[in-house]
Structures are given as structure tokens and as C-alpha cells.
């Protein structure tokens, strides 16, 4: 890991430091994955020398690290879409690379959104980027208001005093005025495992009504086979159970453990993004999974 | 004679400032869709985050009168959307442990800190997000920044860290009259504050 304090440095010394740092951090990535990213140290050097705000005395490797880090999802989307807005903190670096072609700028920008310690197939990555850029002429853009993406939020809850992990599937809703909100659209947890199961041979006898349904005593003692006594239309609604457990106080929220974002906007592709919280040139919100749908 | 001349110049300068500010007040508030909207309100939000740091310095300074510190707590609470906004805190001794307090609890805890003096210094502004319209008609954004915290005991530094935080901000519409016309302006409030990382800080030594 390379961490340098903010120091007053000469241009030559900055070059040595950045080269050393990148040599340690990125060499594995160069070998394994996206070929064009081998230009990274050159880009960064050009950026250091030519960007006035960075070339000033106090701004060095520390600030460069902050600039490259994908700080918020707003930043990720602005970079992915190659937006020319202040929210795209990568555009300064692209400017210093003098890439004027918008498609090339976007390609480079997306390449830098991949987590380098994953084993990427460079052909798959290139194919994905081509799908993003070439589709529908101007390409495909991500937007918070899209309906085909979601957040997968892993939370710690307590059920009857016992710690349980619950994954909440969260989606965005946009109203007719453009106002947006998040909502819980699904839920996954081992606490719902018992809601499903195969119906066994147990049943309520056809003459139960004649005995004022006294057989129900046996039915509710037979908890393991309870699904056998339900109709074929039975389907567990986890969210309803979740609401019931919360309202009755049996289930209590403790904290969010981690979360990831799953994007399905690119036809044929699905990718996952999560926040890598570390001091490096490849940190923040990055793509760590890419699959063909 | 010279004094009179100086006085005239001073009055002219003050008048030009006053005139400028009056003119500025007469300007309509930037509206969503205006190119200035994000810049204008982001600047106000950044100022509010800095104001919170300034109030915290007063709240934690045990040399100041109690009344002044209580007043600072009340003023700091006015920066928040509600008293129940969540403020996460961390400690360099155990960076994995993060605890959340409601805004009023947080400020009360800060007033009870055992340091004789606390310095909270704005180190850098890292990122300002877009402003997103919510279904309630408010706008929402995030400011990411780093702050240096230094607590003194017996005249010496007892604790210091460098914390990077995300502060959500809320813009609420407010109908005001400008030059006799009713306009929608936006009041800026701080909301939840999350800690991203806490690092040791040593002045680059």
C-alpha cells in the first residue's frame, strides 16, 4: 500500500514517487487485465505536471488519490456516463490526457471503474464497454431513476434476541414530477427458510367439521408439517412476515453491515459495484463483478 | 481635513457594500434547472458544514461560559433539519466501532467531553454531489469532507484524528417576497452525518 503525506515536492520528485507507488500497486493489474490501462502512470504524470491545481506546491499524491477515488454513486454514474459536470471528478484527468473523442473518453473512464484485483477477462471487459458505448448510437447511460438496478443492503437484525443477517433489496421510485425515493422491494434471510417446505402427507380429516374442528389441536402441535395443512395456493410473502415481526417487536434493526449496487441497464450484462474503503489508486465505488445475462 | 477625507472614503466603501448586498437580495433565488442552482446552494451547504465545526469548537471549550456553550448547542441544532438527524462518530483507537447519536444527543455529548479544549479544523472538501429531487418536493445532496479533530488535556494534545465524513443536506422550499413578488427560495439544512474513515493525523510529520 502506498500512502504519502502531503509535501512540497519538485516535479521530478513527484514523478519518482508516483512511478514507485504505481509500480507497487498496479503491476498485477497491468498483467492480468485491461491492456490499455498500462498508460496509467503516464496519464497521472501528465496530470500532475499540467493540471494547475495539482501542480501547485501543496497538492500532491494525496490529492491525486482523492481525485481518482470514486467517492459517491453520483461520482460513479458521472464517470460511467462521461458527464461533463463537476460531479465527474475524473474529467480533469481525462482533460490532461488530451483525449478529445467522446467515445474514447468514455471508454477510458469506464476502464478505470473496474476493481483491479479481480480476475478480469480482457475480452469480456472490452465487449462490455463496446455494448455500453456502441448501443443505440450515443450509448447507454445510467440514471438513478432507472428501474432496472437495485441496491442489495446487508443488515444486522435481532430476532428474539438472536443476531440475524437480513438482505434488503432496495429500488428507486420516481414520481411524475421527477421526485425520487428509495423503497424496500424484497428481502432475503435465513429467518424465512421455515416459510417454505414440502407439503408432507399430513392432512385434516374430511370429517373434521363434524367434531367442531377439534383436530386443529393436533394440527398446531405438528409445527414441522404446518405447510401440509395449507392449500396449494400458499406462497410465502416474506415482506409481510418481515413487517409483522417488526411491528410485534420480535425483529429489531441493529445496523447496516455492507451494501452493493447491481446494475442491469446494459442489455445482456449485469454488473455489481461496491465501495472499497482503502488508501489506494483503485478505491471507492468500483465494479467487482461482471456477468452475461 | 485628512480625517474627513478618510471618513468619506469609508462611508463610500460601506455604502457600496450595502448597495451591493441590497441588490444581491433583490436577485431572484436560483431555481432547479438554472445553471447556478447547484453551485449556489452547494456553497450555502458547505458554509453550514463549516458553521457546525465552528459551533463544535465553542461547545467543547470548557474555558467558555456555560451560557455561551448552551447557546452554541441551540444554534448548532438550528443547522439540522430536525433534532433527530443521525450523527455517526468514530475513534482512532477502534476504527471498526462506529456509534450513532441523534443530533441533540451528539451535541450534548460533545459538551460533556473531557477535553479542556477541542480544535476542529476543516482540512479539505472532497466532493459535492448532485442535488436530487425527493418525492416530498425537497432536494437532497451529499458533501464529503475531511476534518482534523484535536482534543487537549493539561495543555497537551490528548487525542487527534483525521476523519472523512459524508454529510447529507436537505433543501426545503420556502416562499419569500422579493421586490414585491412571491418567489420560491430554498432553505438549506444538515441531515445525517456518516463517518467514512478515521486516520491518525500528525501534521505530515
Interface residues (C-beta under 8 A of the other chain):
Chain A: X5 X6 X7 X63 X66 X71 X72 X74 X75 X85 X86 X87 X89 X144 X173 X175 X177 X178 X179 X180 X181 X277
Chain B: X38 X124 X126 X127 X128 X129 X130 X132 X133 X134 X135 X136 X137 X142 X144 X166 X196 X197 X204
